[in-house]
Amino acid sequence: MPASLKTRRYPAIWLCATLLLLIAGVLSGCDDNSDKLQEIRDTGVLRVLTRNGATTYYETQGAPAGFEYQLALAFANHLNVKLEMIPVVGLDEVFTGLAEDRADIAAAGLSITPSRQETLLFGPSYLSVKQFFIYNRDVNAPMSSVEDLIGKQIRIIGNTAHAEQLKAMQEDRPDLHWAESRDLETIDLLEQLAEGEIDVTMVNSTEYYANRAFYPSFRIAFSAGKPRKLAWAMSATPANASLIKEMTAFFKVINDNGKLARLVERNFTFNERQTFISTHTFLQMKEDRLPEVKGIIEQVAIEYDIDWRLLAAISYQESHWDATARSPTGVRGMMMLTRSTASELKVSDRLDPLESLRGGVRYYKKLYGRLPSGIEAPDRSWFALAAYNIGLGHLEDARVITQQRGGNPNLWNDVRESLPLLRQQKWYKPSKYGYARGDEAALYVRNIRDYYSLLTWDELNRYRVPPPRIVSDYLPDELNRGFDAL
């Protein structure tokens, strides 16, 4: 893990001398009637341009998430105004949006570069990132130097700091060549790398660690150049001087109180030994932790007429049966409810396991009931679980994509194959709800089916029936009975 992500302090929160001089210059010609900060306070809304992605902004469980979103929300709260996120595709749209005054700031994982400083103002740097060359070890031999890149098919996003870095490297190695795409996002390049369509790409260290779990065969070849500083951008107008001053004060506060460090840790910390929870771990926790909560799980299951094993499987997937669990996106409790969902379900204390379980079941059944009538059991249960994770809107996008690809939008196996496409610009850009980590939803459902299967076979073991090998895409009819009754 890069040292820049390990530190608990981020000293580079002050504007560089060049920026201060620039602000001083624009202040000299400032119109007293033009003040962006005052305009934001008068309208009561902070408009923020961003990009759909794991490190910036996306929706999960029907609620917004992402590092840039969390940071922007904190700033909006600091200003005591509402936040309006405006997601766009590609850096060109970010810069065009600022130029056309469609937003007040851009929070899109932007690096401060000399060329960008010619036309934009940047706020304080909140994070330092490395630029990684990455490759797929299943397709290519290990790489560790510029020489290893010669002759490789390299593709990056155009108009980025990565392009500037490659041009600098090309001065010493004229035989270094690459392709630039200005209409792609990072996730598109990662998918091309996974499919073997390209050999190498460049990503920021934050993007690599945020997506690492989905691409276990990806490896870092080496990092290039000096670490880059990320910051929010604004149009270079005198009106933004007061906004930058307030922004600087905000970042000093969250740096001093440790909130910035906690946000970074939650979103980007990655342990190379981290893997998805194994069946062995689940069985161990079933023995150690389930007995402590089984009573209230069975109680709520009876209250809401649901199979207790299903509820146990969901709550394990959500929190590992930990009533105090908390995710990087702020969801809490046994069933990991968002604050807004808890309010909607009248759950006053998300950390109360009984309240959390009841709220989670009500939410699951609400989603189950809102699904189209053409989706039948047991698939209806899988769809409801996916919606619990990713939201009904994104699930409907996946159903539309499934139909466009010639599949059946009412069959889970068909829609499951389309969910990961919500990470690819080709598919999410024309969709109604945009980017989503659809592969997470597919994995979420698969895990719950596995856990439900293990709990069921554990009960059937009294008949000395040998436990099955877990095959997530298939469950015997007897294991589906509990879902048919939902």
Secondary structure by P-SEA (a helix, b strand, c coil): ccccccccccccccccaaaaaaaaaaaaaccccccaaaaaaaacbbbbbbbbccccccccccccccaaaaaaaaaaaaacbbbbbbbbccaaaaaaaaaacccccccccccccaaaaaccccccccbbbbbbbcccccccccccccccccccccccccccaaaaaaaaaacccccccbbbbccccaaaaaaaaaacccccccccaaaaaaacccccccccccccccbbbbbbbbcccccaaaaaaaaaaaaaaaaaaaaaaaaaaaccccccccccccaaaaaaaaaccccccaaaaaaaaaaacccaaaaaaaaaacccccccccccccccccccccaaaaaaacccccccaaaaaaaaaaaaaaaaaacccccccaaaaaaaaaaacccaaaaaaaaaaaaaaccccccaaaaaaaccccccccccccccccccaaaaaaaaaaaaaaaaaaaaaaaacccccccccccccccccccccccccc
